[in-house]
Amino acid sequence: MTIKNFKSLIIILISIFLCSELHAKNTKYKIYWHDLREIKTKETIELEFTNDFLSGCKKRKLRTGRTKNIWLPELDGLSIPYSSRTVHGPEYAMQFLINEEERKIEFFLLNYQVVTVEDYKATVRKLDSAIGYILAFPDKTENRWCYLYSTNNTFSIEKENISKEPNFDIISIWNQMQTSNVGFYAGQLLGGQNSARVYYLVKSLIYDGYAEVGAQDLIYVYYVYKKEVFENELN
């Protein structure tokens, strides 16, 4: 073996060792892109993964619809900084959902929406895959957030039919939604809160249930409901 070949072999062995060390400390996650946008532009997204124990922040760049897998350390948190994303098409919103047990991450992409509510009536973008629509807007007359639920993309309710008591029980809400829009107040308004927010109930690609995803958000999906909650009406 020549000295040149020996050096090449050493470099290869070191590379294999470093790769094995990297994979030993990281876990492979499969990525699912759930693109609900009208125009599915290709975007570069930079994510931040934090681990307080290691006092570090890992950053990864992903391409929408193209990146299939990602290797991640044990995480304390994951975020999508507003300043790190690049947008080539219309403004979009994105949320993510993690299935730790199956090592899967689902990214929801939606068109960003600005919604105007007049006399408790509004129309939002229709999604064929959505089974339910939620609209939260600041009601200045009550100084509270008003939540409206509908089975389609239009909302219309009389003010006297809006409950003063909050009720986030999705089962009872879903049952009422089958015959009429549902509305209730919850939470006081804070300074600067003057924008309506749209949410959709859509089938998850990594859970056997429905996720509540927002058209203004860059955050984690907080609510995922088992399909049994809705299946009686859907079947």
Secondary structure, 3 states (H helix, E strand, C coil): CCHHHHHHHHHHHHHHHHHHHHHHHCEEEEEEEEECCCCCCCCEEEEEEEECCCCEEEEEEEECCCCCEEEECCCCEEECCHHHCCCCCCCEEEEEEEECCCCEEEEEEEECCCCCCECCEEECCCCCCEEEEEEEEEECCCCEEEEEEECCCEEECCHHHCECCCCCCHHHHHHHHCCCCEEEEEEECCCCCCCCEEEEEEECCCCCEEEEEECCCCCECCCEEECHHHHHHHC
